[in-house]
Amino acid sequence: LQEYALLILSLGVAAVLTRRYVRVPAPFLAYSRASLVAVAALALLIVAGVHGGESWREQRLAAGLEPPPGAAANVIVIIIDALRADRLSAYGYERPTSPHLDRMAREGVLFEQAFSASSWSPPTHATLLTGRLPHEHGAEWCSPLGDAYPTVAEVLLERGYRTGGFSANTMFFSRALGFDRGFLRFEDTFYSYRDLVARTMVGRRIDRALARLAEVPGLDQAGIRTIAGPKRAGHVNGALLRWIDQDPGAPFFAVLNYFDVHGPYVPPEPYRAQFIEAREPFARVKRIPWRWRNFGTEAQFQYVLDTYDGAIRYVDDQIAALAAALERRGQADRTLVIVTSDHGELFKEHGVAGHRVDLWEAELHVPLLLHWPSRLPRGIRIGVPTAALRPLPATIMDLLELGDDHPFPGFSLRKYWTDSTALGDSAYPIAQLAKRPLREDSPPDEGWVESLITPDWHYILHEHRGPRLFDRRRDPEERHNLAGTPDGAAEIARLHTLLRQRVPEGAMRDVCWTE
């Protein structure tokens, strides 16, 4: 409920109780005193139920798991929310934003041209878990992840794995949107007692006031109300390690969402200042919503880019800390680590910043790194366009050697370093974005979008704006639409045929909308 509605309801209840007190003050006070203990005990039981009920459920389900065959390995999937691949030094960025990921890349397999399945969180997380494209699973702004397709967590749970989800994106990678399916443990909200208290109306107001007093900028920006301070990657790591330690001998599958790189880019110190070149006050940048056009001064915008890079360095250090913790526990050699992102980010490209704007390449190009030195080849770099998220369920089943008897479509990423010639056109990345309701910042021709990326071309099809075609080799910033040229028209016809071989005509029309 909105706060004003809660306030009106509270005043109404207070008025009723006040009239009751005025009529019979003595019995009313006696009843209030007698019930106070019961109310306090009920509140404590609720708090204990929130924290203890899930733990009891997890222990009960874990006790019934059949042990997986053989010496089962672990899997950790790390989603660095809103991370552009080209801001990592492993991808050629000039700043040392990711020294640990650089080291992991030298020891593992790096995909240089990995692309997400959409440009915002719900459809991309759903694709990662199910191996299905957005038009199939339907997880979008209008609906949570349904049960039409199994998730990799559900399948691994059936194979005897402990499964855990640990999310700092408590709005979109959350239990409320159905992403807890198949996870014995799923932690999004209530990661601390302060967080629990801050989710009340009064607690939320106090939390925001404390944030303002501490001069922490941007905590209520971008439509994301950060409660009880940001849920840092360190919090996520701590929750994962405590969970692992509860049963250190059992194989596990864990999905982590780090939200520190997502707007409004407020990493903790000293990372916030690590790359700052111009110390213009952040407070003078009035607003950084998902799709913003008021960039402020050049110095202010540079400050935004600097703090974004600082957030990446913070996350990189947290991944290094997690790797060290796994090493101390003797888990490193038996753990496959996959690092990726759900989408990229625009920084003034096409006149906007943020994501969920369109299906521009800067919104789709994400890192993809597989690290398992004892089992995977070292120092492999894959340079062809790759779907970053859709192949992950099949890849996990393959690398864990759990057989081909699983419900996930497509192929394992292993083919890229064993038999890439067999992949062909069917491996080119596809992305989709559903039509949204008209908003204040929406263009008048709002509609669904589909995209296909090949080594040479990026083909984008918009419901109302029609096709766009960009030469990826000569025009990497996608400034020149070739759809109106004779050669472009012929190429669009070919690419559209490739797209329709994998996605039916009108597949996105009914996602969130029915005519």
C-alpha positions as CSV (number, residue, x, y, z in Angstrom):
1,L,0.0,0.0,0.0
2,Q,1.1,3.6,-0.6
3,E,2.2,5.5,2.4
4,Y,-0.7,8.0,2.2
5,A,-3.2,5.1,2.1
6,L,-1.5,3.6,5.2
7,L,-1.6,7.0,6.9
8,I,-5.4,7.4,6.2
9,L,-6.0,3.8,7.4
10,S,-4.0,4.4,10.6
11,L,-5.9,7.7,11.3
12,G,-9.2,5.9,10.9
13,V,-8.3,3.1,13.3
14,A,-7.0,5.7,15.8
15,A,-10.2,7.6,15.6
16,V,-12.3,4.4,16.3
17,L,-10.0,3.5,19.2
18,T,-10.2,7.1,20.6
19,R,-14.0,7.1,20.6
20,R,-13.9,3.7,22.4
21,Y,-11.5,5.1,25.0
22,V,-13.6,8.2,25.6
23,R,-16.7,6.1,26.3
24,V,-15.2,3.5,28.6
25,P,-11.6,4.6,29.6
26,A,-11.0,2.2,32.5
27,P,-11.9,-1.1,30.8
28,F,-10.1,0.1,27.6
29,L,-6.9,0.7,29.5
30,A,-7.1,-2.5,31.4
31,Y,-7.6,-4.5,28.1
32,S,-4.7,-2.6,26.5
33,R,-2.3,-3.5,29.3
34,A,-3.4,-7.1,29.3
35,S,-3.0,-7.5,25.6
36,L,0.3,-5.7,25.3
37,V,2.3,-8.8,26.3
38,A,0.4,-10.9,23.8
39,V,1.0,-8.4,21.0
40,A,4.7,-8.2,21.8
41,A,5.0,-12.0,21.8
42,L,3.1,-12.2,18.5
43,A,5.5,-9.8,16.9
44,L,8.5,-11.8,18.1
45,L,6.9,-15.0,16.8
46,I,6.5,-13.3,13.4
47,V,10.1,-12.2,13.3
48,A,11.2,-15.7,14.3
49,G,8.9,-17.2,11.8
50,V,10.4,-15.1,8.9
51,H,13.9,-16.2,9.8
52,G,13.3,-19.6,11.2
53,G,10.5,-20.9,9.0
54,E,12.6,-20.8,5.9
55,S,15.5,-22.5,7.6
56,W,13.2,-25.3,8.8
57,R,11.8,-25.8,5.4
58,E,15.2,-25.9,3.8
59,Q,16.5,-28.5,6.3
60,R,13.4,-30.7,5.8
61,L,13.8,-30.7,2.0
62,A,17.6,-31.1,2.1
63,A,17.2,-34.2,4.3
64,G,15.2,-35.9,1.5
65,L,17.7,-35.3,-1.3
66,E,19.2,-38.2,-3.1
67,P,23.0,-37.9,-3.3
68,P,24.2,-37.0,-6.8
69,P,26.2,-39.7,-8.6
70,G,30.0,-39.7,-8.4
71,A,32.1,-36.9,-7.1
72,A,29.7,-34.1,-7.9
73,A,31.1,-30.6,-8.4
74,N,29.7,-27.3,-7.4
75,V,28.5,-24.4,-9.6
76,I,28.4,-20.7,-8.7
77,V,26.8,-18.3,-11.3
78,I,27.7,-14.6,-10.5
79,I,25.5,-12.0,-12.2
80,I,27.0,-8.5,-12.0
81,D,23.9,-6.5,-12.7
82,A,24.1,-3.8,-15.4
83,L,27.8,-4.5,-16.2
84,R,29.0,-3.5,-19.7
85,A,31.7,-5.8,-21.0
86,D,33.8,-3.0,-22.4
87,R,34.4,-1.5,-18.9
88,L,36.5,-4.5,-17.8
89,S,40.2,-4.5,-18.3
90,A,39.9,-8.1,-19.4
91,Y,38.0,-6.7,-22.4
92,G,40.6,-4.1,-23.2
93,Y,39.5,-1.2,-21.0
94,E,42.4,1.1,-20.1
95,R,41.5,1.4,-16.4
96,P,42.4,-1.5,-14.1
97,T,38.8,-2.1,-13.1
98,S,39.0,-5.9,-12.9
99,P,42.4,-7.4,-12.0
100,H,40.9,-10.5,-10.5
101,L,38.6,-11.2,-13.4
102,D,41.6,-10.6,-15.7
103,R,43.4,-13.4,-13.8
104,M,40.3,-15.7,-14.1
105,A,40.2,-15.0,-17.8
106,R,43.8,-16.1,-18.2
107,E,42.9,-19.3,-16.3
108,G,39.6,-20.0,-18.0
109,V,37.4,-19.3,-21.0
110,L,36.4,-15.7,-21.9
111,F,33.7,-14.9,-24.5
112,E,34.6,-11.6,-26.1
113,Q,31.3,-11.1,-27.9
114,A,28.6,-12.4,-25.5
115,F,25.2,-10.8,-25.7
116,S,22.2,-10.9,-23.3
117,A,18.7,-12.0,-24.2
118,S,17.2,-8.6,-23.3
119,S,18.1,-5.2,-21.9
120,W,16.7,-5.5,-18.4
121,S,16.6,-7.8,-15.4
122,P,13.4,-10.0,-15.3
123,P,13.5,-11.5,-18.8
124,T,17.3,-12.0,-18.7
125,H,17.3,-13.7,-15.3
126,A,14.5,-15.9,-16.5
127,T,16.4,-16.8,-19.6
128,L,19.5,-17.7,-17.5
129,L,17.5,-20.1,-15.4
130,T,15.3,-21.7,-18.0
131,G,17.4,-21.5,-21.2
132,R,14.4,-20.0,-23.0
133,L,14.0,-16.8,-24.9
134,P,11.8,-14.0,-23.5
135,H,8.8,-14.7,-25.8
136,E,8.8,-18.3,-24.4
137,H,9.1,-17.8,-20.6
138,G,7.1,-14.5,-20.6
139,A,8.8,-13.0,-17.5
140,E,8.5,-9.2,-18.0
141,W,7.1,-6.1,-16.4
142,C,3.6,-7.6,-16.5
143,S,4.2,-11.0,-15.1
144,P,6.5,-13.1,-12.9
145,L,8.4,-16.2,-14.0
146,G,5.8,-18.9,-14.5
147,D,6.1,-22.6,-14.3
148,A,5.8,-23.4,-18.0
149,Y,9.5,-24.4,-18.2
150,P,11.7,-25.9,-15.5
151,T,14.6,-24.0,-14.1
152,V,18.2,-25.3,-13.8
153,A,17.8,-25.0,-10.0
154,E,14.8,-27.4,-10.1
155,V,16.6,-29.9,-12.3
156,L,19.7,-29.8,-10.1
157,L,17.6,-30.1,-7.0
158,E,16.1,-33.3,-8.4
159,R,19.7,-34.6,-9.0
160,G,20.6,-34.1,-5.3
161,Y,22.2,-30.6,-5.3
162,R,21.6,-28.1,-2.6
163,T,20.4,-25.0,-4.4
164,G,20.7,-21.4,-3.3
165,G,19.8,-18.0,-4.7
166,F,21.4,-14.8,-3.1
167,S,20.1,-11.6,-4.6
168,A,21.0,-7.9,-4.1
169,N,18.5,-7.0,-6.8
170,T,15.6,-7.4,-4.4
171,M,13.1,-5.7,-6.7
172,F,13.6,-7.8,-9.9
173,F,15.6,-10.9,-9.1
174,S,13.3,-11.8,-6.2
175,R,10.9,-14.3,-4.7
176,A,8.0,-12.0,-5.5
177,L,8.7,-12.4,-9.2
178,G,8.9,-16.2,-9.0
179,F,12.7,-16.6,-9.2
180,D,12.9,-18.7,-6.1
181,R,11.6,-21.8,-7.9
182,G,13.9,-24.8,-7.3
183,F,16.0,-23.0,-4.7
184,L,16.2,-24.5,-1.2
185,R,17.5,-21.2,0.0
186,F,16.5,-17.9,-1.7
187,E,17.7,-14.7,0.0
188,D,16.6,-11.4,-1.3
189,T,14.9,-9.2,1.3
190,F,15.3,-9.5,5.1
191,Y,19.0,-9.9,4.8
192,S,19.4,-8.2,8.2
193,Y,17.2,-7.2,11.1
194,R,17.7,-3.5,10.0
195,D,16.3,-4.5,6.6
196,L,13.3,-6.2,8.3
197,V,12.5,-3.1,10.4
198,A,13.1,-0.7,7.4
199,R,10.3,-2.4,5.4
200,T,7.7,-0.9,7.6
201,M,6.4,2.5,6.7
202,V,7.9,4.3,9.6
203,G,11.2,2.3,9.3
204,R,11.5,3.2,5.6
205,R,11.1,7.0,6.4
206,I,13.7,6.7,9.1
207,D,16.1,4.8,6.8
208,R,15.9,7.5,4.1
209,A,16.4,10.2,6.7
210,L,19.6,8.4,8.0
211,A,20.8,8.1,4.4
212,R,20.4,11.8,3.8
213,L,22.2,12.6,7.0
214,A,25.0,10.4,6.0
215,E,25.2,12.2,2.7
216,V,24.9,8.9,0.7
217,P,23.7,10.1,-2.7
218,G,21.3,8.5,-5.0
219,L,19.9,5.9,-2.6
220,D,16.3,6.6,-3.8
221,Q,17.2,7.2,-7.4
222,A,16.2,5.2,-10.5
223,G,12.9,4.2,-9.1
224,I,14.7,1.7,-6.8
225,R,14.1,2.4,-3.1
226,T,17.2,1.0,-1.4
227,I,16.2,-0.1,2.0
228,A,18.5,-0.2,5.0
229,G,21.4,0.8,2.8
230,P,22.6,-1.0,-0.3
231,K,22.8,-4.8,-0.2
232,R,26.5,-5.0,-1.1
233,A,28.3,-7.9,-2.8
234,G,30.0,-8.5,0.5
235,H,26.6,-9.2,2.1
236,V,25.8,-11.6,-0.7
237,N,29.1,-13.4,-0.3
238,G,28.6,-13.7,3.4
239,A,25.2,-15.2,3.0
240,L,26.5,-17.7,0.5
241,L,29.5,-18.8,2.7
242,R,27.3,-19.2,5.8
243,W,25.0,-21.4,3.7
244,I,27.9,-23.5,2.3
245,D,29.2,-24.0,5.8
246,Q,25.9,-25.5,7.0
247,D,26.6,-28.6,5.0
248,P,30.2,-28.3,3.5
249,G,30.3,-31.8,2.1
250,A,27.2,-31.5,-0.1
251,P,27.5,-30.3,-3.7
252,F,25.7,-27.0,-4.4
253,F,24.4,-24.8,-7.1
254,A,24.3,-21.1,-6.3
255,V,23.2,-18.0,-8.2
256,L,24.5,-14.7,-6.9
257,N,23.3,-11.3,-8.0
258,Y,25.6,-8.3,-7.3
259,F,23.8,-5.0,-7.6
260,D,26.7,-2.6,-6.9
261,V,27.3,-1.8,-10.5
262,H,23.7,-0.9,-11.2
263,G,22.6,2.8,-11.0
264,P,22.9,5.0,-9.1
265,Y,26.5,3.8,-8.9
266,V,27.3,4.4,-5.2
267,P,30.1,2.0,-4.3
268,P,31.6,2.1,-0.8
269,E,34.8,4.0,-0.1
270,P,37.6,3.9,-1.1
271,Y,36.2,2.5,-4.3
272,R,33.8,5.5,-4.9
273,A,36.8,7.8,-5.2
274,Q,39.3,5.4,-6.7
275,F,38.9,6.6,-10.3
276,I,37.4,10.1,-9.8
277,E,39.1,12.7,-12.0
278,A,36.9,15.7,-11.4
279,R,35.4,16.1,-7.9
280,E,32.2,17.9,-8.9
281,P,29.5,17.3,-6.2
282,F,27.3,14.4,-7.1
283,A,24.4,16.1,-5.4
284,R,24.3,18.6,-8.3
285,V,23.3,15.8,-10.7
286,K,19.6,16.0,-9.9
287,R,18.4,12.6,-11.1
288,I,19.7,9.4,-12.7
289,P,16.7,7.3,-13.7
290,W,17.0,4.3,-16.0
291,R,16.5,6.3,-19.1
292,W,17.9,9.8,-18.6
293,R,18.8,12.6,-20.9
294,N,19.9,15.4,-18.5
295,F,23.6,14.6,-18.2
296,G,24.6,17.8,-16.3
297,T,28.0,19.2,-17.0
298,E,30.8,17.2,-18.6
299,A,32.5,17.0,-15.1
300,Q,29.3,15.7,-13.5
301,F,28.8,13.1,-16.1
302,Q,32.5,12.0,-15.9
303,Y,31.9,11.6,-12.1
304,V,29.1,9.2,-12.9
305,L,31.4,7.2,-15.2
306,D,34.1,7.2,-12.5
307,T,31.9,5.9,-9.8
308,Y,30.6,3.2,-12.2
309,D,34.2,2.1,-12.7
310,G,34.8,2.2,-8.9
311,A,31.8,0.0,-8.4
312,I,33.3,-2.6,-10.8
313,R,36.5,-2.6,-8.9
314,Y,34.7,-3.1,-5.7
315,V,32.8,-6.1,-7.1
316,D,36.1,-7.5,-8.6
317,D,37.6,-7.4,-5.1
318,Q,34.6,-9.2,-3.7
319,I,34.9,-11.9,-6.3
320,A,38.6,-12.3,-5.3
321,A,37.5,-12.5,-1.6
322,L,35.0,-15.2,-2.5
323,A,37.6,-17.1,-4.4
324,A,39.9,-17.0,-1.4
325,A,37.2,-18.1,0.9
326,L,36.4,-21.1,-1.3
327,E,40.1,-22.0,-1.4
328,R,40.3,-22.0,2.4
329,R,37.3,-24.3,2.5
330,G,38.9,-26.7,0.0
331,Q,36.0,-26.0,-2.5
332,A,37.9,-24.1,-5.2
333,D,39.1,-27.0,-7.3
334,R,35.7,-28.6,-7.4
335,T,33.7,-25.4,-8.2
336,L,32.7,-24.1,-11.7
337,V,32.4,-20.4,-11.5
338,I,30.5,-18.5,-14.3
339,V,30.6,-14.7,-14.3
340,T,28.3,-12.7,-16.5
341,S,25.7,-9.9,-16.4
342,D,22.0,-9.6,-17.1
343,H,22.4,-6.6,-19.4
344,G,24.8,-3.7,-20.3
345,E,24.3,0.0,-19.9
346,L,24.1,3.1,-22.2
347,F,26.4,6.0,-21.4
348,K,25.1,8.8,-23.8
349,E,25.0,6.4,-26.8
350,H,21.9,7.3,-28.8
351,G,21.3,10.3,-26.6
352,V,20.4,8.5,-23.4
353,A,21.9,6.6,-20.5
354,G,20.7,3.6,-18.6
355,H,19.1,0.4,-19.9
356,R,15.7,-1.0,-21.0
357,V,15.8,1.7,-23.6
358,D,16.0,-0.5,-26.7
359,L,18.2,-3.4,-27.9
360,W,21.3,-1.4,-28.7
361,E,24.5,-3.4,-28.6
362,A,25.8,-1.4,-25.6
363,E,22.7,-2.6,-23.7
364,L,23.3,-6.2,-24.7
365,H,27.1,-6.7,-24.7
366,V,27.9,-8.4,-21.4
367,P,30.9,-10.3,-20.0
368,L,30.9,-14.1,-20.0
369,L,33.7,-16.0,-18.2
370,L,33.9,-19.7,-17.3
371,H,36.5,-20.6,-14.6
372,W,37.4,-24.1,-13.5
373,P,41.1,-24.6,-13.9
374,S,41.0,-28.3,-13.0
375,R,38.5,-29.1,-15.7
376,L,38.4,-26.4,-18.4
377,P,41.1,-25.2,-20.8
378,R,43.1,-22.2,-19.8
379,G,43.5,-18.9,-21.6
380,I,40.8,-19.5,-24.3
381,R,39.2,-16.4,-25.8
382,I,36.1,-16.9,-28.0
383,G,35.8,-14.1,-30.5
384,V,32.4,-14.9,-32.3
385,P,29.0,-13.6,-31.2
386,T,27.6,-15.8,-28.4
387,A,24.4,-15.9,-26.5
388,A,25.5,-15.2,-22.9
389,L,22.6,-16.5,-20.9
390,R,20.4,-18.9,-23.0
391,P,23.1,-21.7,-23.2
392,L,23.9,-21.7,-19.5
393,P,21.5,-24.4,-18.3
394,A,22.6,-26.8,-21.0
395,T,26.3,-25.9,-20.4
396,I,26.0,-26.5,-16.6
397,M,24.4,-29.9,-17.2
398,D,27.2,-30.8,-19.7
399,L,30.1,-29.6,-17.6
400,L,28.8,-31.4,-14.5
401,E,28.6,-34.5,-16.7
402,L,25.0,-35.1,-15.7
403,G,24.1,-36.5,-19.2
404,D,21.9,-35.3,-22.0
405,D,18.6,-36.2,-20.2
406,H,17.6,-32.7,-19.3
407,P,14.9,-30.3,-20.5
408,F,17.1,-27.4,-21.6
409,P,17.2,-26.5,-25.3
410,G,20.3,-25.5,-27.3
411,F,23.9,-26.6,-26.9
412,S,26.6,-26.4,-24.4
413,L,29.2,-23.6,-24.6
414,R,31.8,-26.4,-24.6
415,K,31.2,-26.6,-28.4
416,Y,32.9,-23.2,-28.8
417,W,36.3,-24.7,-27.8
418,T,35.8,-28.2,-29.1
419,D,33.7,-28.1,-32.3
420,S,32.7,-24.5,-33.1
421,T,32.3,-25.2,-36.8
422,A,29.2,-27.3,-36.1
423,L,27.3,-24.3,-34.6
424,G,26.4,-22.3,-37.7
425,D,23.8,-19.6,-37.9
426,S,21.6,-21.2,-35.2
427,A,24.0,-20.0,-32.5
428,Y,23.8,-16.2,-33.2
429,P,22.4,-14.3,-30.2
430,I,18.8,-13.2,-30.2
431,A,17.4,-10.6,-27.9
432,Q,13.8,-9.4,-27.2
433,L,12.1,-6.6,-25.3
434,A,8.4,-6.4,-24.6
435,K,6.2,-3.4,-25.3
436,R,5.8,-1.3,-22.2
437,P,2.9,1.0,-21.0
438,L,3.3,4.6,-22.1
439,R,5.2,6.5,-19.5
440,E,6.2,10.1,-19.2
441,D,9.6,9.4,-20.8
442,S,8.3,6.9,-23.4
443,P,8.3,7.7,-27.1
444,P,4.9,7.9,-28.7
445,D,5.6,4.8,-30.9
446,E,6.3,2.5,-28.0
447,G,6.4,-1.2,-29.1
448,W,8.1,-4.6,-28.8
449,V,11.7,-5.1,-30.2
450,E,13.6,-8.1,-31.5
451,S,17.3,-8.3,-32.3
452,L,19.7,-10.7,-34.1
453,I,23.5,-10.3,-33.9
454,T,26.0,-11.9,-36.4
455,P,29.7,-11.3,-36.8
456,D,29.0,-8.6,-39.4
457,W,25.5,-7.3,-38.6
458,H,23.2,-6.2,-35.9
459,Y,19.6,-6.4,-37.1
460,I,16.9,-4.8,-34.9
461,L,13.2,-5.0,-35.6
462,H,10.8,-2.6,-33.9
463,E,7.0,-3.1,-33.9
464,H,6.4,0.5,-35.2
465,R,9.7,1.9,-36.2
466,G,10.5,-1.0,-38.5
467,P,13.9,-2.6,-39.2
468,R,17.3,-1.2,-38.5
469,L,20.6,-2.6,-39.7
470,F,24.1,-1.7,-38.5
471,D,27.5,-2.8,-39.8
472,R,29.2,-4.1,-36.6
473,R,32.7,-3.9,-38.1
474,R,32.6,-0.4,-39.7
475,D,30.1,1.2,-37.3
476,P,30.5,-0.3,-33.8
477,E,28.7,2.7,-32.2
478,E,25.6,2.0,-34.4
479,R,25.2,5.5,-35.8
480,H,24.3,4.7,-39.4
481,N,21.2,2.7,-40.1
482,L,21.6,0.9,-43.4
483,A,18.0,-0.2,-43.7
484,G,17.2,2.3,-46.4
485,T,20.1,1.3,-48.7
486,P,19.8,-1.4,-51.5
487,D,22.5,-3.5,-50.0
488,G,21.0,-3.1,-46.5
489,A,17.5,-4.2,-47.7
490,A,18.9,-7.4,-49.1
491,E,20.8,-8.1,-45.9
492,I,17.7,-7.4,-43.8
493,A,15.7,-10.0,-45.8
494,R,18.4,-12.6,-45.1
495,L,18.7,-11.8,-41.4
496,H,14.9,-11.6,-41.0
497,T,14.7,-15.2,-42.4
498,L,17.3,-16.3,-39.9
499,L,15.4,-14.7,-37.1
500,R,12.0,-16.2,-38.1
501,Q,13.6,-19.7,-38.3
502,R,14.0,-19.4,-34.5
503,V,11.3,-17.0,-33.4
504,P,7.8,-17.2,-34.8
505,E,6.2,-14.1,-36.5
506,G,4.4,-12.0,-33.9
507,A,6.0,-14.0,-30.9
508,M,6.4,-10.8,-28.9
509,R,3.0,-9.3,-29.7
510,D,1.2,-11.1,-26.9
511,V,3.9,-10.8,-24.3
512,C,2.2,-8.5,-21.7
513,W,-0.4,-7.5,-24.3
514,T,-3.4,-9.2,-25.9
515,E,-5.2,-7.6,-28.8
